[in-house]
Amino acid sequence: MAKRYSPLAVRGILYGDETAREVLVAQGRQALEEELYGAALQFFCEAEDADGLVEMKRLSLDLGDAFILRAVAETSPELVQEDDWKQLIAKAQQLGKDSMVDFANRYLHGDEPAEELPPGAEPDKEV
């Protein structure tokens, strides 16, 4: 059975006093091996580990997961190109992940999701 990281354990490793980069990378590798993708992503991002981030990018493209690709892009923008987003969108469409398609399109095109107002509310007016 795969080891499960508790949120407190992950937080302790990620934000502990001067956790060595090597420890973060090793924990990221272990989490990735155990298919704990969220934890692996956190460790690789905190360590700014290019190899781990490239693996997470590949995984995001295989899974059609825009959240993983966004985290990689925000940590190391040079690793993610426009074509990666297009590839992710195509994969997410193939897998029927409509929310990932929408998220990736908004991120790719710089569109912020519109804030919905409660019924009867009016948008703020500038004076």
DRENBAZA-986510 format. One record per atom (N, C-alpha, C): residue number from 1; residue in one letter; atom name; x, y, z. Coordinates in steps of 0.1 Angstrom, whole numbers, plus 2048, in hexadecimal, padded with zeros to 3 digits. Example, Ala and Ser with C-alpha at 12.3 -4.5 7.8 and 13.67 -1.06 7.14 Angstrom:
<atoms>
+-----+-----+------+-----+-----+-----+
:   n : res : atom :   u :   v :   w :
+-----+-----+------+-----+-----+-----+
:   1 :   A :    N : 884 : 7C7 : 84E :
:   1 :   A :   CA : 87B : 7D3 : 84E :
:   1 :   A :    C : 884 : 7DF : 84E :
:   2 :   S :    N : 880 : 7EA : 847 :
:   2 :   S :   CA : 889 : 7F5 : 847 :
:   2 :   S :    C : 881 : 800 : 84F :
+-----+-----+------+-----+-----+-----+
</atoms>
This chain:
<atoms>
+-----+-----+------+-----+-----+-----+
:   n : res : atom :   u :   v :   w :
+-----+-----+------+-----+-----+-----+
:   1 :   M :    N : 808 : 7F4 : 800 :
:   1 :   M :   CA : 800 : 800 : 800 :
:   1 :   M :    C : 809 : 80C : 800 :
:   2 :   A :    N : 805 : 817 : 7F8 :
:   2 :   A :   CA : 80D : 823 : 7F7 :
:   2 :   A :    C : 80D : 82B : 804 :
:   3 :   K :    N : 818 : 831 : 807 :
:   3 :   K :   CA : 819 : 839 : 813 :
:   3 :   K :    C : 811 : 846 : 810 :
:   4 :   R :    N : 809 : 84A : 81A :
:   4 :   R :   CA : 801 : 857 : 818 :
:   4 :   R :    C : 808 : 862 : 821 :
:   5 :   Y :    N : 80A : 86D : 81A :
:   5 :   Y :   CA : 80F : 878 : 821 :
:   5 :   Y :    C : 804 : 880 : 828 :
:   6 :   S :    N : 806 : 883 : 835 :
:   6 :   S :   CA : 7FC : 88B : 83B :
:   6 :   S :    C : 7FF : 899 : 838 :
:   7 :   P :    N : 7F5 : 8A2 : 837 :
:   7 :   P :   CA : 7F7 : 8B0 : 834 :
:   7 :   P :    C : 801 : 8B6 : 83D :
:   8 :   L :    N : 801 : 8B2 : 84A :
:   8 :   L :   CA : 80A : 8B8 : 854 :
:   8 :   L :    C : 819 : 8B4 : 851 :
:   9 :   A :    N : 81A : 8A7 : 84D :
:   9 :   A :   CA : 828 : 8A2 : 849 :
:   9 :   A :    C : 82D : 8AA : 83D :
:  10 :   V :    N : 825 : 8AB : 833 :
:  10 :   V :   CA : 829 : 8B3 : 827 :
:  10 :   V :    C : 82D : 8C1 : 82B :
:  11 :   R :    N : 824 : 8C7 : 832 :
:  11 :   R :   CA : 827 : 8D5 : 836 :
:  11 :   R :    C : 834 : 8D6 : 83E :
:  12 :   G :    N : 836 : 8CD : 847 :
:  12 :   G :   CA : 843 : 8CD : 84F :
:  12 :   G :    C : 84F : 8CB : 847 :
:  13 :   I :    N : 84E : 8C3 : 83C :
:  13 :   I :   CA : 85A : 8C1 : 834 :
:  13 :   I :    C : 85B : 8CE : 82B :
:  14 :   L :    N : 850 : 8D2 : 825 :
:  14 :   L :   CA : 851 : 8DE : 81C :
:  14 :   L :    C : 856 : 8EB : 822 :
:  15 :   Y :    N : 850 : 8ED : 82E :
:  15 :   Y :   CA : 853 : 8FA : 834 :
:  15 :   Y :    C : 85A : 8F9 : 841 :
:  16 :   G :    N : 860 : 8EE : 844 :
:  16 :   G :   CA : 869 : 8ED : 850 :
:  16 :   G :    C : 875 : 8F5 : 84F :
:  17 :   D :    N : 87B : 8F8 : 85A :
:  17 :   D :   CA : 887 : 900 : 85A :
:  17 :   D :    C : 892 : 8FA : 851 :
:  18 :   E :    N : 895 : 901 : 846 :
:  18 :   E :   CA : 8A0 : 8FE : 83E :
:  18 :   E :    C : 8A0 : 8EF : 839 :
:  19 :   T :    N : 895 : 8EA : 834 :
:  19 :   T :   CA : 894 : 8DD : 82E :
:  19 :   T :    C : 89D : 8DD : 822 :
:  20 :   A :    N : 8A7 : 8D4 : 821 :
:  20 :   A :   CA : 8B0 : 8D3 : 816 :
:  20 :   A :    C : 8A9 : 8D0 : 809 :
:  21 :   R :    N : 8AE : 8D6 : 7FF :
:  21 :   R :   CA : 8A8 : 8D4 : 7F1 :
:  21 :   R :    C : 8A8 : 8C5 : 7EE :
:  22 :   E :    N : 8B2 : 8BE : 7F1 :
:  22 :   E :   CA : 8B3 : 8B0 : 7EE :
:  22 :   E :    C : 8A8 : 8A8 : 7F5 :
:  23 :   V :    N : 8A4 : 8AC : 801 :
:  23 :   V :   CA : 899 : 8A5 : 808 :
:  23 :   V :    C : 88C : 8A8 : 801 :
:  24 :   L :    N : 88A : 8B4 : 7FC :
:  24 :   L :   CA : 87E : 8B7 : 7F5 :
:  24 :   L :    C : 87D : 8AF : 7E8 :
:  25 :   V :    N : 888 : 8AE : 7E1 :
:  25 :   V :   CA : 888 : 8A7 : 7D4 :
:  25 :   V :    C : 886 : 898 : 7D7 :
:  26 :   A :    N : 88C : 892 : 7E1 :
:  26 :   A :   CA : 88A : 884 : 7E5 :
:  26 :   A :    C : 87C : 881 : 7E9 :
:  27 :   Q :    N : 876 : 88A : 7F0 :
:  27 :   Q :   CA : 868 : 889 : 7F4 :
:  27 :   Q :    C : 85F : 88A : 7E8 :
:  28 :   G :    N : 862 : 893 : 7DF :
:  28 :   G :   CA : 85B : 894 : 7D2 :
:  28 :   G :    C : 85B : 888 : 7CA :
:  29 :   R :    N : 867 : 882 : 7C9 :
:  29 :   R :   CA : 869 : 875 : 7C1 :
:  29 :   R :    C : 860 : 86A : 7C8 :
:  30 :   Q :    N : 861 : 869 : 7D5 :
:  30 :   Q :   CA : 859 : 85F : 7DC :
:  30 :   Q :    C : 84A : 861 : 7DA :
:  31 :   A :    N : 846 : 86D : 7DB :
:  31 :   A :   CA : 838 : 870 : 7D9 :
:  31 :   A :    C : 833 : 86D : 7CB :
:  32 :   L :    N : 83C : 870 : 7C1 :
:  32 :   L :   CA : 839 : 86E : 7B3 :
:  32 :   L :    C : 838 : 85F : 7B1 :
:  33 :   E :    N : 841 : 857 : 7B6 :
:  33 :   E :   CA : 841 : 849 : 7B5 :
:  33 :   E :    C : 834 : 843 : 7BA :
:  34 :   E :    N : 82F : 848 : 7C5 :
:  34 :   E :   CA : 823 : 844 : 7CC :
:  34 :   E :    C : 816 : 84A : 7C6 :
:  35 :   E :    N : 818 : 851 : 7BB :
:  35 :   E :   CA : 80D : 858 : 7B4 :
:  35 :   E :    C : 806 : 862 : 7BD :
:  36 :   L :    N : 80D : 868 : 7C6 :
:  36 :   L :   CA : 808 : 873 : 7CE :
:  36 :   L :    C : 80C : 880 : 7C7 :
:  37 :   Y :    N : 805 : 883 : 7BC :
:  37 :   Y :   CA : 809 : 88E : 7B3 :
:  37 :   Y :    C : 809 : 89B : 7BA :
:  38 :   G :    N : 7FF : 89E : 7C2 :
:  38 :   G :   CA : 7FE : 8AB : 7C9 :
:  38 :   G :    C : 80A : 8AD : 7D2 :
:  39 :   A :    N : 80E : 8A3 : 7DA :
:  39 :   A :   CA : 81A : 8A5 : 7E2 :
:  39 :   A :    C : 826 : 8A6 : 7DA :
:  40 :   A :    N : 828 : 89D : 7D0 :
:  40 :   A :   CA : 834 : 89E : 7C7 :
:  40 :   A :    C : 835 : 8AC : 7C1 :
:  41 :   L :    N : 82A : 8B1 : 7BC :
:  41 :   L :   CA : 82B : 8BF : 7B6 :
:  41 :   L :    C : 82F : 8C9 : 7C0 :
:  42 :   Q :    N : 82A : 8C8 : 7CD :
:  42 :   Q :   CA : 82E : 8D2 : 7D7 :
:  42 :   Q :    C : 83D : 8D1 : 7DA :
:  43 :   F :    N : 842 : 8C5 : 7DB :
:  43 :   F :   CA : 850 : 8C3 : 7DE :
:  43 :   F :    C : 859 : 8C8 : 7D3 :
:  44 :   F :    N : 856 : 8C5 : 7C6 :
:  44 :   F :   CA : 85E : 8C9 : 7BB :
:  44 :   F :    C : 85D : 8D8 : 7B9 :
:  45 :   C :    N : 852 : 8DE : 7BB :
:  45 :   C :   CA : 850 : 8ED : 7BA :
:  45 :   C :    C : 859 : 8F4 : 7C5 :
:  46 :   E :    N : 858 : 8EF : 7D1 :
:  46 :   E :   CA : 85F : 8F5 : 7DC :
:  46 :   E :    C : 86E : 8F4 : 7D9 :
:  47 :   A :    N : 873 : 8E8 : 7D4 :
:  47 :   A :   CA : 881 : 8E6 : 7D2 :
:  47 :   A :    C : 885 : 8ED : 7C5 :
:  48 :   E :    N : 87B : 8F1 : 7BC :
:  48 :   E :   CA : 87E : 8F6 : 7AF :
:  48 :   E :    C : 887 : 8ED : 7A7 :
:  49 :   D :    N : 883 : 8E0 : 7A8 :
:  49 :   D :   CA : 88A : 8D5 : 7A2 :
:  49 :   D :    C : 886 : 8D3 : 793 :
:  50 :   A :    N : 88F : 8D7 : 78A :
:  50 :   A :   CA : 88B : 8D7 : 77C :
:  50 :   A :    C : 887 : 8C9 : 777 :
:  51 :   D :    N : 88F : 8BF : 77B :
:  51 :   D :   CA : 88C : 8B1 : 777 :
:  51 :   D :    C : 87E : 8AD : 77C :
:  52 :   G :    N : 87B : 8AF : 788 :
:  52 :   G :   CA : 86E : 8AC : 78E :
:  52 :   G :    C : 863 : 8B3 : 787 :
:  53 :   L :    N : 865 : 8C0 : 785 :
:  53 :   L :   CA : 85B : 8C8 : 77E :
:  53 :   L :    C : 859 : 8C4 : 770 :
:  54 :   V :    N : 863 : 8BF : 769 :
:  54 :   V :   CA : 861 : 8BA : 75B :
:  54 :   V :    C : 858 : 8AD : 75C :
:  55 :   E :    N : 85B : 8A5 : 766 :
:  55 :   E :   CA : 853 : 899 : 767 :
:  55 :   E :    C : 844 : 89D : 76B :
:  56 :   M :    N : 842 : 8A7 : 773 :
:  56 :   M :   CA : 835 : 8AB : 776 :
:  56 :   M :    C : 82E : 8B1 : 76A :
:  57 :   K :    N : 835 : 8B8 : 762 :
:  57 :   K :   CA : 830 : 8BD : 755 :
:  57 :   K :    C : 82B : 8B2 : 74C :
:  58 :   R :    N : 834 : 8A8 : 74A :
:  58 :   R :   CA : 830 : 89C : 742 :
:  58 :   R :    C : 823 : 896 : 748 :
:  59 :   L :    N : 823 : 894 : 755 :
:  59 :   L :   CA : 817 : 88E : 75B :
:  59 :   L :    C : 80B : 897 : 758 :
:  60 :   S :    N : 80C : 8A4 : 75A :
:  60 :   S :   CA : 800 : 8AC : 757 :
:  60 :   S :    C : 7FB : 8AB : 749 :
:  61 :   L :    N : 804 : 8AA : 740 :
:  61 :   L :   CA : 800 : 8A8 : 732 :
:  61 :   L :    C : 7FA : 89A : 72F :
:  62 :   D :    N : 7FF : 890 : 736 :
:  62 :   D :   CA : 7F9 : 883 : 735 :
:  62 :   D :    C : 7EB : 882 : 73B :
:  63 :   L :    N : 7E9 : 889 : 746 :
:  63 :   L :   CA : 7DC : 888 : 74E :
:  63 :   L :    C : 7D3 : 893 : 74A :
:  64 :   G :    N : 7D7 : 89D : 742 :
:  64 :   G :   CA : 7CF : 8A8 : 73E :
:  64 :   G :    C : 7CC : 8B1 : 74B :
:  65 :   D :    N : 7D6 : 8B2 : 753 :
:  65 :   D :   CA : 7D4 : 8B9 : 760 :
:  65 :   D :    C : 7DA : 8C8 : 760 :
:  66 :   A :    N : 7D1 : 8D1 : 75E :
:  66 :   A :   CA : 7D5 : 8DF : 75D :
:  66 :   A :    C : 7DB : 8E5 : 76A :
:  67 :   F :    N : 7D7 : 8E0 : 775 :
:  67 :   F :   CA : 7DC : 8E5 : 782 :
:  67 :   F :    C : 7EA : 8E2 : 784 :
:  68 :   I :    N : 7EE : 8D6 : 780 :
:  68 :   I :   CA : 7FC : 8D2 : 781 :
:  68 :   I :    C : 805 : 8DA : 777 :
:  69 :   L :    N : 800 : 8DC : 76B :
:  69 :   L :   CA : 808 : 8E3 : 761 :
:  69 :   L :    C : 809 : 8F2 : 765 :
:  70 :   R :    N : 7FE : 8F8 : 76B :
:  70 :   R :   CA : 7FF : 905 : 770 :
:  70 :   R :    C : 80A : 907 : 77B :
:  71 :   A :    N : 80A : 8FD : 784 :
:  71 :   A :   CA : 814 : 8FE : 78F :
:  71 :   A :    C : 822 : 8FD : 789 :
:  72 :   V :    N : 824 : 8F5 : 77F :
:  72 :   V :   CA : 831 : 8F4 : 779 :
:  72 :   V :    C : 835 : 901 : 772 :
:  73 :   A :    N : 82B : 907 : 76B :
:  73 :   A :   CA : 82D : 913 : 764 :
:  73 :   A :    C : 830 : 91F : 76D :
:  74 :   E :    N : 82A : 91F : 779 :
:  74 :   E :   CA : 82C : 92A : 782 :
:  74 :   E :    C : 839 : 929 : 789 :
:  75 :   T :    N : 83E : 91C : 78B :
:  75 :   T :   CA : 84B : 91A : 792 :
:  75 :   T :    C : 856 : 91C : 788 :
:  76 :   S :    N : 855 : 917 : 77C :
:  76 :   S :   CA : 860 : 917 : 772 :
:  76 :   S :    C : 859 : 91B : 764 :
:  77 :   P :    N : 857 : 927 : 762 :
:  77 :   P :   CA : 850 : 92B : 755 :
:  77 :   P :    C : 857 : 926 : 749 :
:  78 :   E :    N : 864 : 925 : 749 :
:  78 :   E :   CA : 86B : 921 : 73D :
:  78 :   E :    C : 868 : 912 : 739 :
:  79 :   L :    N : 862 : 90A : 742 :
:  79 :   L :   CA : 85F : 8FC : 73F :
:  79 :   L :    C : 852 : 8FA : 738 :
:  80 :   V :    N : 849 : 905 : 737 :
:  80 :   V :   CA : 83C : 903 : 732 :
:  80 :   V :    C : 83A : 90D : 727 :
:  81 :   Q :    N : 836 : 908 : 71B :
:  81 :   Q :   CA : 834 : 910 : 70F :
:  81 :   Q :    C : 825 : 910 : 70B :
:  82 :   E :    N : 821 : 919 : 702 :
:  82 :   E :   CA : 813 : 919 : 6FE :
:  82 :   E :    C : 80F : 90C : 6F8 :
:  83 :   D :    N : 818 : 905 : 6F0 :
:  83 :   D :   CA : 814 : 8F8 : 6EB :
:  83 :   D :    C : 811 : 8EE : 6F5 :
:  84 :   D :    N : 818 : 8EF : 701 :
:  84 :   D :   CA : 815 : 8E6 : 70C :
:  84 :   D :    C : 806 : 8E7 : 711 :
:  85 :   W :    N : 802 : 8F4 : 712 :
:  85 :   W :   CA : 7F4 : 8F6 : 716 :
:  85 :   W :    C : 7EA : 8F1 : 70B :
:  86 :   K :    N : 7EE : 8F3 : 6FF :
:  86 :   K :   CA : 7E5 : 8ED : 6F4 :
:  86 :   K :    C : 7E5 : 8DE : 6F4 :
:  87 :   Q :    N : 7F0 : 8D8 : 6F7 :
:  87 :   Q :   CA : 7F0 : 8C9 : 6F8 :
:  87 :   Q :    C : 7E8 : 8C5 : 704 :
:  88 :   L :    N : 7E9 : 8CC : 70F :
:  88 :   L :   CA : 7E1 : 8C8 : 71B :
:  88 :   L :    C : 7D2 : 8CA : 718 :
:  89 :   I :    N : 7CE : 8D5 : 711 :
:  89 :   I :   CA : 7C0 : 8D7 : 70E :
:  89 :   I :    C : 7BB : 8CB : 706 :
:  90 :   A :    N : 7C3 : 8C7 : 6FC :
:  90 :   A :   CA : 7BE : 8BC : 6F3 :
:  90 :   A :    C : 7BD : 8AF : 6FB :
:  91 :   K :    N : 7C6 : 8AC : 704 :
:  91 :   K :   CA : 7C5 : 8A0 : 70C :
:  91 :   K :    C : 7B9 : 8A1 : 716 :
:  92 :   A :    N : 7B7 : 8AC : 71C :
:  92 :   A :   CA : 7AC : 8AE : 725 :
:  92 :   A :    C : 79F : 8AC : 71E :
:  93 :   Q :    N : 79E : 8B1 : 711 :
:  93 :   Q :   CA : 792 : 8B0 : 709 :
:  93 :   Q :    C : 790 : 8A1 : 706 :
:  94 :   Q :    N : 79B : 89A : 703 :
:  94 :   Q :   CA : 79A : 88C : 700 :
:  94 :   Q :    C : 795 : 884 : 70C :
:  95 :   L :    N : 799 : 888 : 718 :
:  95 :   L :   CA : 795 : 881 : 724 :
:  95 :   L :    C : 788 : 886 : 72A :
:  96 :   G :    N : 782 : 890 : 723 :
:  96 :   G :   CA : 775 : 895 : 728 :
:  96 :   G :    C : 777 : 89D : 735 :
:  97 :   K :    N : 782 : 8A4 : 737 :
:  97 :   K :   CA : 784 : 8AC : 742 :
:  97 :   K :    C : 782 : 8BB : 73F :
:  98 :   D :    N : 775 : 8BE : 73E :
:  98 :   D :   CA : 771 : 8CB : 73A :
:  98 :   D :    C : 776 : 8D6 : 743 :
:  99 :   S :    N : 776 : 8D4 : 750 :
:  99 :   S :   CA : 77A : 8DF : 759 :
:  99 :   S :    C : 789 : 8E1 : 757 :
: 100 :   M :    N : 791 : 8D7 : 753 :
: 100 :   M :   CA : 79F : 8D9 : 751 :
: 100 :   M :    C : 7A1 : 8E1 : 743 :
: 101 :   V :    N : 799 : 8DE : 73A :
: 101 :   V :   CA : 799 : 8E5 : 72D :
: 101 :   V :    C : 796 : 8F4 : 72F :
: 102 :   D :    N : 78C : 8F6 : 737 :
: 102 :   D :   CA : 788 : 904 : 73A :
: 102 :   D :    C : 793 : 90B : 741 :
: 103 :   F :    N : 799 : 905 : 74C :
: 103 :   F :   CA : 7A3 : 90B : 754 :
: 103 :   F :    C : 7B0 : 90E : 74B :
: 104 :   A :    N : 7B4 : 904 : 743 :
: 104 :   A :   CA : 7C0 : 906 : 73A :
: 104 :   A :    C : 7BD : 911 : 730 :
: 105 :   N :    N : 7B2 : 912 : 72A :
: 105 :   N :   CA : 7AF : 91C : 721 :
: 105 :   N :    C : 7AF : 92A : 727 :
: 106 :   R :    N : 7AA : 92B : 733 :
: 106 :   R :   CA : 7AB : 938 : 73B :
: 106 :   R :    C : 7B9 : 93C : 73E :
: 107 :   Y :    N : 7C1 : 932 : 742 :
: 107 :   Y :   CA : 7CF : 934 : 746 :
: 107 :   Y :    C : 7D7 : 938 : 739 :
: 108 :   L :    N : 7D5 : 931 : 72E :
: 108 :   L :   CA : 7DC : 933 : 722 :
: 108 :   L :    C : 7D9 : 941 : 71C :
: 109 :   H :    N : 7CD : 945 : 71D :
: 109 :   H :   CA : 7C8 : 952 : 717 :
: 109 :   H :    C : 7C8 : 95D : 721 :
: 110 :   G :    N : 7CC : 95B : 72D :
: 110 :   G :   CA : 7CD : 965 : 737 :
: 110 :   G :    C : 7BF : 96B : 73B :
: 111 :   D :    N : 7B5 : 963 : 739 :
: 111 :   D :   CA : 7A7 : 967 : 73D :
: 111 :   D :    C : 7A4 : 963 : 74C :
: 112 :   E :    N : 79F : 96C : 753 :
: 112 :   E :   CA : 79B : 969 : 761 :
: 112 :   E :    C : 78D : 965 : 761 :
: 113 :   P :    N : 789 : 95B : 768 :
: 113 :   P :   CA : 77B : 957 : 769 :
: 113 :   P :    C : 773 : 963 : 76E :
: 114 :   A :    N : 767 : 965 : 768 :
: 114 :   A :   CA : 75F : 970 : 76D :
: 114 :   A :    C : 759 : 96D : 77B :
: 115 :   E :    N : 759 : 977 : 783 :
: 115 :   E :   CA : 753 : 976 : 790 :
: 115 :   E :    C : 744 : 977 : 78E :
: 116 :   E :    N : 73D : 96D : 794 :
: 116 :   E :   CA : 72E : 96D : 793 :
: 116 :   E :    C : 729 : 975 : 79F :
: 117 :   L :    N : 720 : 97E : 79B :
: 117 :   L :   CA : 719 : 986 : 7A6 :
: 117 :   L :    C : 70D : 97E : 7AB :
: 118 :   P :    N : 70A : 980 : 7B8 :
: 118 :   P :   CA : 6FE : 97A : 7BD :
: 118 :   P :    C : 6F2 : 980 : 7B6 :
: 119 :   P :    N : 6E7 : 978 : 7B6 :
: 119 :   P :   CA : 6DB : 97D : 7B0 :
: 119 :   P :    C : 6D7 : 98A : 7B5 :
: 120 :   G :    N : 6D3 : 994 : 7AD :
: 120 :   G :   CA : 6CF : 9A1 : 7B1 :
: 120 :   G :    C : 6DA : 9AB : 7B4 :
: 121 :   A :    N : 6E7 : 9A7 : 7B4 :
: 121 :   A :   CA : 6F2 : 9B0 : 7B7 :
: 121 :   A :    C : 6F6 : 9B7 : 7AA :
: 122 :   E :    N : 6FB : 9C3 : 7AB :
: 122 :   E :   CA : 6FF : 9CB : 7A0 :
: 122 :   E :    C : 70E : 9CC : 7A1 :
: 123 :   P :    N : 715 : 9CC : 795 :
: 123 :   P :   CA : 723 : 9CE : 795 :
: 123 :   P :    C : 727 : 9DC : 79B :
: 124 :   D :    N : 733 : 9DD : 7A1 :
: 124 :   D :   CA : 737 : 9EA : 7A7 :
: 124 :   D :    C : 738 : 9F4 : 79C :
: 125 :   K :    N : 733 : A00 : 79F :
: 125 :   K :   CA : 734 : A0B : 795 :
: 125 :   K :    C : 73F : A15 : 799 :
: 126 :   E :    N : 747 : A19 : 790 :
: 126 :   E :   CA : 751 : A23 : 793 :
: 126 :   E :    C : 74B : A30 : 793 :
: 127 :   V :    N : 74F : A38 : 79D :
: 127 :   V :   CA : 74A : A46 : 79E :
: 127 :   V :    C : 754 : A50 : 799 :
+-----+-----+------+-----+-----+-----+
</atoms>
